[in-house]
Amino acid sequence: MTGFPGGTAVSLVTVYDWPTVDGQAGGSPHLHTASTEGYVVVSGTGAVETLSGNGFERRDLARGTVLWFTPGTVHRLVNGSGDLQVVVVMQNAGIPEAGDAVFTFPEATLADPEAYKAAASAPAAPDLSERERGEATRARRDLAIEGYLALRERVETEGPKAMQPLWDKAAQLVSSRTETWRGLWADGPRAQADATGAHLDALAKADATHLCDAHVGDPGDAAAKWGMCGRLETWDLRP
């Protein structure tokens, strides 16, 4: 049995309605270092703020909006209506879950790998109650907002070149994980792409062998989690 199509992962995000210091509600600004992320808005309204090679941009979100972000794009979900929900499609299933995201924490935290790790992983500490896990997630969000607002100001003043220090620090923070990621990529997205190539070769010869393995995949019920941008409903989509 193959995993979810294209080696992707999918989740349903109910965006946090917690207010922030700039008066907006929403999740933790962050970037992905190896994976493109896609949004399909299914309910509510809001916005997404981004920092990238295009500088600072803000796009409105409503039901039916589709957007995606390449690696390195800082994105911040803003919950305008209080009930914003987004289906998230992640490239390279397994790699984002293995830590390819980097939060926009303040520069001092980003420069200290141990401090960064402690702040980023606080909500996953063992033996926390649900209330404590939620509080830790909110504190992590607030720290990411603090760094994000300072970075956004620099980008608006200096242009996209102000992003380079964050990109450099992000690469340094994740560099030791890439061998693990390479295995996840090889067993997932690359394996699915190779399988498609083999199917095309077979079909060119009118060989239907792979069609005899037709089946339906069903991951079962979703698991609820405290995510970066909101409460997540996730599924185990591995083979």
C-alpha positions as CSV (number, residue, x, y, z in Angstrom):
1,M,0.0,0.0,0.0
2,T,1.3,3.5,-0.8
3,G,1.0,6.5,1.4
4,F,-1.1,9.6,0.8
5,P,-0.7,10.9,-2.9
6,G,2.6,12.4,-3.9
7,G,4.3,11.8,-0.6
8,T,2.4,14.6,1.0
9,A,0.7,15.0,4.4
10,V,-2.6,16.7,5.1
11,S,-4.1,18.2,8.3
12,L,-7.0,20.3,9.4
13,V,-6.0,23.5,11.3
14,T,-8.4,25.4,13.5
15,V,-6.4,28.6,13.8
16,Y,-5.8,29.9,17.3
17,D,-8.0,32.8,18.3
18,W,-5.5,34.0,21.0
19,P,-4.8,37.7,20.7
20,T,-1.2,39.0,20.2
21,V,0.6,42.2,21.2
22,D,-0.2,43.8,17.9
23,G,-4.0,43.2,18.4
24,Q,-4.3,40.3,15.9
25,A,-5.2,36.8,16.8
26,G,-3.5,33.7,15.3
27,G,-0.6,31.3,15.3
28,S,3.2,31.2,15.4
29,P,5.2,32.7,12.6
30,H,7.7,30.2,11.2
31,L,9.3,29.0,8.0
32,H,10.0,25.6,6.6
33,T,13.6,24.7,5.5
34,A,12.9,21.8,3.1
35,S,9.2,21.6,2.3
36,T,6.6,23.7,0.5
37,E,3.3,24.2,2.4
38,G,-0.1,24.7,0.9
39,Y,-3.3,26.2,2.3
40,V,-6.9,25.5,1.3
41,V,-9.3,27.7,3.4
42,V,-12.4,25.8,4.3
43,S,-14.2,28.3,6.7
44,G,-13.9,31.6,8.3
45,T,-11.9,34.7,7.3
46,G,-8.5,36.1,8.1
47,A,-5.2,36.8,6.5
48,V,-1.7,35.4,6.1
49,E,1.3,37.6,6.5
50,T,4.5,36.6,4.8
51,L,8.2,37.6,4.7
52,S,10.1,36.3,1.7
53,G,12.3,37.4,-1.2
54,N,9.3,39.6,-2.1
55,G,9.5,41.4,1.2
56,F,6.5,41.8,3.5
57,E,3.1,40.8,2.0
58,R,-0.4,40.3,3.4
59,R,-3.1,38.3,1.7
60,D,-6.7,38.0,2.8
61,L,-8.1,34.5,3.4
62,A,-11.7,33.3,2.9
63,R,-13.3,30.0,2.0
64,G,-11.8,28.7,-1.2
65,T,-8.6,30.6,-1.0
66,V,-5.6,28.5,-2.1
67,L,-2.0,29.6,-1.3
68,W,1.4,27.9,-0.9
69,F,4.7,28.9,0.5
70,T,8.1,27.7,-0.7
71,P,10.9,26.9,1.8
72,G,12.2,30.0,3.6
73,T,8.9,31.9,3.5
74,V,8.0,33.1,6.9
75,H,4.2,32.8,7.3
76,R,1.9,34.0,10.0
77,L,-1.8,33.0,10.1
78,V,-4.2,35.7,11.4
79,N,-7.7,34.6,12.5
80,G,-10.0,37.5,11.7
81,S,-13.4,35.9,12.2
82,G,-12.5,33.7,15.1
83,D,-13.4,30.5,13.2
84,L,-10.8,30.3,10.5
85,Q,-10.1,26.7,9.4
86,V,-7.5,25.7,6.9
87,V,-6.6,22.4,5.3
88,V,-2.8,22.2,5.1
89,V,-1.1,20.1,2.5
90,M,2.6,19.6,3.3
91,Q,5.2,18.5,0.9
92,N,7.6,15.7,1.9
93,A,5.5,13.9,4.5
94,G,7.6,13.0,7.6
95,I,10.2,15.8,7.1
96,P,8.0,18.6,8.6
97,E,7.1,16.3,11.5
98,A,10.8,15.7,12.0
99,G,11.5,19.3,12.6
100,D,12.1,21.2,9.3
101,A,10.2,24.3,10.7
102,V,12.1,27.1,12.3
103,F,10.2,29.7,14.5
104,T,10.9,33.4,14.2
105,F,12.1,33.7,17.8
106,P,14.2,36.8,18.8
107,E,17.7,36.8,17.6
108,A,19.3,35.9,20.9
109,T,17.2,32.7,21.1
110,L,17.9,31.8,17.4
111,A,21.7,32.3,18.1
112,D,21.6,29.8,21.0
113,P,20.8,26.2,19.9
114,E,20.0,25.0,23.4
115,A,17.7,28.0,24.1
116,Y,16.0,27.6,20.7
117,K,15.4,23.9,21.3
118,A,14.0,24.5,24.8
119,A,11.6,27.2,23.5
120,A,10.5,25.2,20.4
121,S,9.9,22.0,22.2
122,A,8.3,23.3,25.4
123,P,4.7,22.2,24.5
124,A,6.0,18.6,24.0
125,A,7.4,18.2,27.4
126,P,6.2,15.0,29.1
127,D,3.6,14.9,31.8
128,L,2.0,18.2,30.9
129,S,-1.8,18.5,31.3
130,E,-3.8,19.7,28.3
131,R,-4.2,23.1,29.9
132,E,-0.4,23.3,30.6
133,R,0.3,22.2,27.0
134,G,-1.9,24.9,25.7
135,E,-0.2,27.5,27.8
136,A,3.2,26.4,26.7
137,T,2.0,26.5,23.0
138,R,0.7,30.1,23.6
139,A,4.0,31.2,25.2
140,R,5.9,29.7,22.3
141,R,3.6,31.6,19.9
142,D,4.2,34.9,21.8
143,L,8.0,34.4,21.6
144,A,7.8,33.8,17.9
145,I,5.6,36.9,17.4
146,E,8.1,39.0,19.3
147,G,10.9,38.0,16.9
148,Y,8.6,38.2,13.9
149,L,7.5,41.8,14.5
150,A,11.1,42.9,14.9
151,L,12.0,41.1,11.7
152,R,9.1,42.5,9.8
153,E,10.1,46.0,10.7
154,R,13.6,45.4,9.4
155,V,12.3,43.9,6.2
156,E,10.0,46.9,5.6
157,T,12.9,49.2,6.3
158,E,15.8,47.4,4.6
159,G,14.0,45.1,2.1
160,P,14.3,41.3,1.6
161,K,18.1,41.4,2.4
162,A,17.1,41.6,6.1
163,M,15.9,38.0,5.8
164,Q,19.4,36.6,5.3
165,P,20.4,36.3,9.0
166,L,17.3,34.3,9.7
167,W,17.8,32.0,6.7
168,D,21.4,31.4,7.8
169,K,20.4,30.6,11.4
170,A,17.6,28.3,10.2
171,A,20.1,26.3,8.1
172,Q,22.5,26.0,11.0
173,L,19.7,24.8,13.3
174,V,18.5,22.0,11.1
175,S,21.8,20.9,9.4
176,S,22.3,17.9,11.7
177,R,18.9,16.5,10.8
178,T,19.3,16.2,7.1
179,E,20.5,12.6,7.0
180,T,17.3,11.5,8.7
181,W,15.3,13.6,6.4
182,R,17.0,12.1,3.3
183,G,15.8,8.7,4.4
184,L,12.2,10.0,4.8
185,W,12.3,11.6,1.4
186,A,13.7,8.4,-0.2
187,D,11.1,6.2,1.3
188,G,8.2,8.6,0.6
189,P,8.1,11.3,-2.1
190,R,11.0,9.9,-4.2
191,A,9.6,6.3,-3.9
192,Q,6.2,7.5,-5.1
193,A,7.6,9.4,-8.0
194,D,9.7,6.3,-9.0
195,A,6.6,4.1,-8.7
196,T,4.8,6.5,-11.2
197,G,7.7,6.2,-13.6
198,A,7.5,2.4,-13.4
199,H,3.7,2.5,-13.9
200,L,4.2,4.6,-17.1
201,D,6.8,2.1,-18.3
202,A,4.3,-0.8,-17.7
203,L,1.4,1.0,-19.4
204,A,3.5,1.8,-22.4
205,K,3.7,-2.0,-22.8
206,A,0.0,-2.5,-22.1
207,D,1.1,-4.2,-18.8
208,A,-1.7,-3.9,-16.2
209,T,0.1,-5.8,-13.4
210,H,0.1,-2.8,-11.0
211,L,-3.6,-2.3,-11.5
212,C,-4.2,-5.6,-9.9
213,D,-3.1,-4.1,-6.6
214,A,-6.0,-1.6,-6.6
215,H,-7.1,-0.7,-3.1
216,V,-8.4,2.1,-0.9
217,G,-6.4,3.7,1.9
218,D,-8.0,4.7,5.1
219,P,-6.0,6.3,7.9
220,G,-8.8,6.1,10.5
221,D,-9.7,8.8,13.0
222,A,-7.7,12.0,13.3
223,A,-5.5,12.8,16.3
224,A,-5.9,16.2,18.0
225,K,-2.7,18.1,18.6
226,W,-1.4,21.5,19.6
227,G,0.2,22.8,16.4
228,M,2.2,25.9,15.5
229,C,-0.7,27.8,13.9
230,G,-3.7,26.2,15.6
231,R,-5.3,23.0,16.9
232,L,-4.5,20.3,14.5
233,E,-6.4,17.2,13.3
234,T,-3.8,14.9,11.8
235,W,-3.8,11.5,10.2
236,D,-1.2,8.8,10.0
237,L,-0.9,8.6,6.2
238,R,2.1,6.3,6.0
239,P,1.9,3.1,4.0
